[in-house]
Amino acid sequence: MKITKDMLIIDIITKYEKTIPVFMAFGMGCVGCLASRGENVEQAAAVHGIDVDFLVEKLNEVAE
């Protein structure tokens, strides 16, 4: 697994650009959000009411 729930969103979208549509599909506008610079996947998932493990699974499916 390349992406973990403790990784910062900004680090993920910078390294794995193909994850951007995944975040968007989950209703997470993390791409342009200032919180992405200090918020990890688990924190963002909690705010949006998303199952973090499912989100991480989907992010890893598209990560290169």
N, C-alpha and C positions, 0 to 999 in steps of 0.2 A: 504494500500500500504506500503510495507516494504522498498522499494528502492525509493529514490527521486532523482531528477536531481541535487540537490546540494551536494550529497554525493560524497566523494572521491572514485575514482575507486579502489584504493588499499584496502579501507575498505570493499567495496562490494565483491571483489573477495576473500578476506580473510574470510569474514563471510559466503558468499554464493558461494562456489566453483562451483556449477552448472551453474553459470552465465558466466563462462569463455567461453564455446562454443558459447554463445549468442554474446559476444563481438567479438569473432573471425568470426562468421557468418556475422557480419556487417562490416568486414574488419578492425577491430580495434585490433591491436596487443598490447592492453593495458596490457596484462598479464605480459609481460617482459619489458615494457617501463618504463623508469625512471620517465616520466611525470605523471604516474599513482599515484605517491605518493603525488603530489600536484595539480592534475587536477581533477575537478569534472566531472560528467557525462555530464552536459550541455556544458562545455568547450570542452570536447573531441568530443562530437557530432558535435559541430560547426566546429571544425577543419576538421572533416571527412565528413561534409556535410550531416549529418544524422538528421532526425526528432527526437528530443530529447524525445518527448512524446511517440512516437512509440517505441523507444528504451527502455525507462523506463517500458512501458507496457510489452514488451517481457522479460525483466529482471525479473520483478515481477512474471511472469508466471512460471519461474523455481526456484525462490528463495524459500527456506524452512524456 
